[in-house]
Amino acid sequence: MTREEALEHLTASSAHLRGQAARVLGAVGSASDLPSLRRAQKLETVSYVNYALQDSIRRLLQQQPPELLAPDENNVISEDVRRQIYGQAVEWITGFLLHEIASPIGLVRLAAKRELADRWDGSESKRHLESVVRVFEAIETLKNAAAVPRPQEFDLAALLDELIATFPEDITGWISAIGTRPFVIKADPSLIRMVAVNGLRNAVESLQTVGRPPQAHDVTINWGETDVDYWLSVLDHGIGINGPIETAFEIGNSTKKNHTGFGLAIARQAVETMIGSLNLEPAKDGGALYTARWRK
């Protein structure tokens, strides 16, 4: 298929043909094809074609320097491309913060510990500095979530079993893991770990505050695949979702003690780095349903 044919087939009635056209443009297209790809993406309803369009847009954007974009181009940039740009900005800004500020904070902690000597333990200085350190640990995790994926083959079921085993025994008794075994996929295990850990931790903490003893299957983690993507979900029967769902993904937004409020933001960034999506919604019978999907 030539570039000209691919541009024409972006509006074909066949989803298969539209997907082929999108992939061809990612390989042989040019920056001038970006408006056509973005228009097609806005109208596309088939997920695997949308993934192909998104990937081709990303490839073409990487081929051109940012200054070649016209000032009014901002008005037609798709949401997916905005997320990619946001991810790059997150990685740069968090890297800058870690490099420029983390080291001085470490020196402040060391100086305070020396000056307070025996009064260090239990001091307000220690408490506040430990809070700052937790924030910087979260910033480092957020930076890693925005980094370029490093895919490799691994067993997702085994990775999830490993994460569940990190919880105390009295908690693992009411966590159920249901899915194909083994389940070998090709993805970045460190990014998947960020997503799964956040979903499990939130589900467990929700159960611990519900006001009744947890029961078997109160937290269920499932996984699987479609022809175009992988998915992972965590269902809990906890207290549910308080407040607007989207605000839960905002950095620093947490009502929990000793939480930085980075958890959901990190998980969403990790999924979007893999070209996917993360959703949080009320469960049908109470509690919450946390679902991540990412492209194969």
N, C-alpha and C positions, 0 to 999 in steps of 0.2 A: 504494500500500500504506500503510495507516494504522500508527501506532505499535503499537497493540494487535495487529494482524495480523503485524507484523514480529516482535514478541516470541514469538508463537505459531510462526512459521515458522523460528525459530532452530533448532528440532529437526526440521525437515522432512527427508524422505528424499532430496529433490532438493538437490544441492550448489548448483545455480544459484539455487534459491529461498532457501537459507540465506545465500548471498552477497548477494542482493538485500535480505534482511531486515537483515543486518549493516550495509549501507550506509545503509538508511533510518534505522536507529536512530542512526547517526552524525550524521544531518542533523536529525532531529526528536525524538531521544530525550532523556532527562534523566538526572541522576545516579542516580536510583533504578533505572535499567536496567543499571547497571554489574555487579551480581552476576549477572544473567542472561547478559550478554555474556561475563563471565569463565568462567562454567560452560560456556558453549557453546565457548569457545576451548580449554578443557582437553580437550574431547571431539572437537574438529575434526581431521580427518585430511587434508582437501583444502587445499593450500597457498594458493590464491587466496582461499578463504573465510577462512582463518586471517589472511591479510593484511587483509582487510576488517574482521574482528572487531578486530584489533589497532589499526587506524586509528580505528575508531569509539570504542574505549576511550580512546584518546589524546585525541580530540576532546571527549569528555564530561568527561574529567579536567580539561581546560583551562577548562571552563565553570564549575567550582566551586572555591572556595578550599580549600586543603588542610585547614583546620580542620574542614570539614564531614564529613571521613571519621571514622567511628566507630573507637574504639581497636582493636576486634577485626577491623576491615577489613583490617589488615595480613596476616591469615592467609589471605585469599582473593585477594590481589593476584597476578596472573599474572606469569610470568617476563618476558614481553615488556614489561609495564608497569614492572616493576622496572628493566629495562634503560633505559627512557626516563627514569625518575627518576634513575638512576645517571648517565646522560648529562648531565642538567641540573646535577647536583651537580658532575660533573667540570668542566663549563664554568665554573661559579661559582668553584670552588676554584682552578682553574688561573689564572683571571683575577685572583683576589685575590693569588696568589703572584707573578704577573708584575708587578702594580701595586705591591705593597708591598716586594718583596725584590729584584727584578731591578735596579732603579736603584741601591740601595746596593751591590750586588755590582759594578756597573760602576764606581762610585766607588772601591771597594777596589782594583780592577784598575788604575785610573788612578793612584792614590796609590802602589801598589807599583811600578809602572813608573817613576814619577818618582824614588822613593827608591832603587831599585836601579840606575837609570841603565844603565851598560854591562853590569851583571851581570844585567839582566832576561832577556835571551835565554839559554836553557839553565838558568834557575833553577827550583827546585822550586816557588816561588810561581807562576810563569807556568804550569807544568805543571798544578798543582792548580786554578788559576783557570780555565784553558781547559777542564778537565773539568767544572767547575761551569757554565760557559757552555754547553757541549754539552747538559747536563741541562736548562737553562732553554730552550734552543732546542727540545728535545723536548717540554717542557711547553707551549710556545706552539703547537706542531703538534698536540698532544693537545687543547688548547682549541679549535683550529680544527676538529678532527675531530668535536667534540661540538656545534658550532654548528648553527643552523638551516640546512638545505640551501638552496642557490640554484640550482635546476635551470635548464638551458638546453640547446638542441640543439647537439650536436657529434658529430664522427666519432670513435668510440672506437678504430677501427683506426689512424687517423692519430695519435691521442694516444699509443697504445702504441708505434708506430714512433718517435715523437719521444723517448719514454723510453728505448727500446733504443739509440738513437743517442747517448745520453749516456755509454754505456759505451765503453771503448777498443776499437779495431778488432779486436784479437786476441780479445776476448770476444764481440763481436757475431757473429763467425763461427760460434759454436756455440749461438746463441739463434735459435730458429725461432718465427715468429709465424703462426699458422694461424687463419683466421676469415673471415667475409664482409667484402668490401671494396666500397664504403664501408659502414660500419656506424653509421648515424646514430641516436643515442638521445637521450632527454631525461633529464638527471641533472645532478648537481653535478660538473663536471670536476675541481675541486680535491680533492674527496673520493675520486673514482675514482683520481686520481693517487696519493694516499696509499696506497691499497690496492695498486695495481699496482707502485709503486716498492718497497714492502716485499717483495712476493712475488718480484720479479725479483732484488732485492739478496740476499735470503736464498738463493735458488737458485744464483746466481753464486758466492757465498762458499762454499756447500756443495760445489760442483764444484771450487773452487780448493784445497780441503783433502782431496780424495778420494784423492790419491796417484797419479794417472795423468793423462796429458795429456787434456784435454777433447776430445770429438769432436762432429761436427755433430749437432744435435738433442738435445744433452745437457740443454738447457733449452728447453722448449716452452711458449709462452703461447697459450692458446686463448680464444675468446670466442663468445657466442651468446645466444640468448633462447628462452624458452618463451612460452606464452600469457599468463603472469602476471608473469614476472620476467626480468631479464638475469643473465648469469653470466660470470665470468672465472676462469680457472684457470691455474696455473703448475705444470708438472711438471718435476722435475729428477732426474738420476741420480747425485746426490751421496751424502754420507755418511749421509743419513737423519736420523731424529729421535732425539735422546738424551733419555732421561728421560720422565716423564709429559707428555703433549701439553698438557694444560690449564695446567701451570705455565709453559709458553712464553709464554702470554698475560699473565702477571702483570707489572705495571709494575716495571721495574728488574731483571728477571731476564734476565741475559745472561752467557754464558761467553766472549764475544768481546772482544778488546782494543779500547779506544776506542769501545765501544758502550754506549749508555745503558740498553738494555733496554726501551725504549719502543716499538720498532717494531711488534711484533704487537699490542700494546695499542692503539696509534694506529690501525692498520688495522682492527681489530675495531670500535673506536668509530666510525670513519668509515662502515663498512658498516651498523652498527646505527642510525646517524643517518639513513641512507637507508631504514630498515626492511628489514633484510636479515640475513644471517648469514655468518660466516667460519669455515671449517673447515681444519684442518691434519691430515693423516693420512699414514701410510707408503704409498709407492707400491707397486704390485704387484710390480715388478721391481727394487725398491731405490730409494732416494732418498725424495722427499716430494712430496705433492700438496697444493697450496694452492688452495682454491676459495672464491670470494666470490659470493654471490647477493644481489640487491636488487630490490625491487619496482619494476615499471614505473610 
